[in-house]
């Protein structure tokens, strides 16, 4: 197993690195939210009940019982047989979403509720429009996901809502995104409680992640969700 830790014994699970507590956790930002959602769900369901869903839109995860529409009695029955279920309302695109009124009920049914609260079209970085993210009342933690692979690429290619990203930075779309740029957008938007930097797969990526973390004003963890690399705390 490749590790970015000097001592593998101190490496944590993702829920530990991100300080996930009982209640509602929302994921926002760049690409990797669904992967992080499922990694957290798998870890947390080993000792508690978990409901996953989206206040934006996402495709239903494979291999997990889907309760459509969200119903308290059905969810309780489903969680009695398996600690992990998905809840939502089907859209015309075959995706699922939750209405604001659904979420308080989910919190009463499961130990942990994990929500994907906006979309990024797979781009590693994102600027949020005025209607984003879709954060329901009662969220205990909001995690901003940043893909380290967005650094060094032009705003036009690295970001979702590139015109808005460029406007925040007062740069043009050809500007190559630097660590200080990603940090500036995150700090100005101020939508999160902590940051997860994804795709930190080697020492060069870790160097960039450390530079980015140093400019943020919140807890920061890094990892590589699709690689066998455990997460670590950067600040």
N, C-alpha and C positions, 0 to 999 in steps of 0.2 A: 504493500500500500504506500503510495506516495504521500508524504506528509510535509506540511509547511511548518510543523512544530519542531522545536528543538527536543522536546520530550513528548513522545506519543501518549504517555500516561496522563498528561494534563489536558489532552484534547477532549472537548465536550461534545455533547449532542447538540443539534440545532436549537431545540427548545430551551436548553440551558444557556447557550451562547446569547440567545435573544431575550432571555428572561420572560418567557411566556408564563402567564399566570392563568388561573381559572377565569372564565368569562369570555368576552368577545375580543378577538384579535383580527385586525384588518390589515391586508397587504396592499400597498399602492406602489406606483412607480414603474420602473422599466421591466424588461423581459426577465422571466425566471419566477414570477409570482406563483404560477400554477405549480411549478416544480417544488418551490419552497412550501406552498400550502400542503402538498401531498407528503413531503418529507416530515413536516411538523405533525400532520395528522397520523402518520404511521408511528412516529415516536410516542406521541401523547396517548394514542389508543392502546398502547401496551399496558397502561395503568389507569386510564380514565375513559369516559365516554366522550366522543367527538362528533360534531356535525360540521361538515364543510359545505360551503355554498358561495354565492356571489351576489353582491348588490350591484355589480356591473353585469356583464354577461360572460359566461364561460361554457365550454362543452362539458357535459357530465363526465366525470372521471370514470374510467373503465374499472370493472371489478369491484365496485362499491354499490351497495344497495341505494337506490334512488327513490326518495319519497316525493311524489308530485301529485297535487300541490302539498305544501307543508301542512301536516296535520299532527297535532300534539299526541293524540292517541296512537296513531300509526308509528310515529317516531319513537315513542316509548317502547312499543312492541319490537320495533326493529333493533333498537339499542339493547334490548334484553337478550338478543341472540348474537349481536356483533357490536363491538364498541365503536365502530366507525360507520357512519352513514352520510349520505349527501341529501340535501333538501333544496327544492327550488320550484319555480314555475316555468314550464316550457315556453319558449318563444317560437316564432314562426321560422327562425333559423335553425331550430333544433338545439339551441343553447338553453341554459337555465339562468334564472335570475330570482332574486328575492325582493319583495316589497318591504318598505320600512316597517310596516306593522308586523311582518313575520318574525323579525329578529328577536324582539324581547321574549317571545315564546320559545325560540330555540335555546336561549340562555337558561330558561327554566327547565329545559328537558335534559341538556347535556352539560358535562363539566366544562368542555371547551367548545367554542364556536369559532371557526376559522373562515374568514371571508375574503374573497378577491374583490377589491373595492374600486378598481378601474382597469382599463385596458391600455396596452402599449403597442399592439400590432407586432410584438416580438422584438421591438427595438430596445437596446440596452438602457437608454436614457429617455426621460420624458419630462415635458412641462405640462402642468395641469390647467385645463380650461376652468372657467368660473364655476361650472356645474360639477366639477370633479374635485376630489374623489367622492364616491357615494358612501359617505360615512354615516351609519345609523347612530342613534343615541345609545349611550351605554358602552361604547367601545373602550376597553381597558388599555389596549396598546395598538398603535399604528406603526407598521414597519415599512419604511421606504426601501425598495429594492433598486440597486444600481448595478448595472453590468459593467465591470471594469474594461471589457472589450470595446466599450464605446469611446474610451479615451484615445486620442490620436486620430480620430476619424472626423470628417466634416459634420457639422450640425445637420446638414441635409440628409445624411445617411445614418447617423448614430441615434437620432432622437425621434420620438413621436411628438407631433405638434412642433415641427422644427421652426416654423415662423415665430411661434410664441417663445420657444427656447432662445432663439436669436434675439428677440426683442428684450427679454429679461437681461441678457448679457450685453446688449448693445453691440452685437457683432453681426456679420453677414453669414449667410448659410454655408459659405465655403470655409468658415473658420474651423480649425481643428480643435476639438474639445480637449481641454486640459483638466487636470485634477482640480485646479482652483475654480474652473468654470462649473464643473459638476457640483462642487461644494457650494458655490455662490447661489446656484439655482435652488438647491435644497434648503439653504438657510433663508433665502428670500421667501420661498413658498411656505416654509414653516408648517408643514402638514403632518409631520411625523413625530414619534417619540424616540425612535431608534432607526438605525440604518443597517441594512445587510448588503454587503458588496459581494456580488456573485462572480463566478468564473475566475477566481483567484487560484490559478492552476500551477504557477511556477514562481520562482523568486522575483522575476521581473514584474509580474503582476502584483506580487505582494509588496514590492517597493512602491508601486503606484497606489495601491490600496492604503498603505501607511501614510503616504503623502495626503491622500484624500481625507482619511480619517482625522488627521491632525488639524484640518481646517473645518471640521464639523463640530457642532456644539451639543452632541448627544452621544449615548452609547453606540458603538459601531462594532459589528462582527463581520467576518469575511469567511468565505468558503467557496466550494465548487460543487454545486448540487448534482451535476451529471458525472462527476469523477469520484473516485474513492479517496477523497480528501476531507478530513474532519474540519469543522469550523473552529474559529478561534476569535477571541476578543481582541480588538485593536485599540480600543479606548473605553 
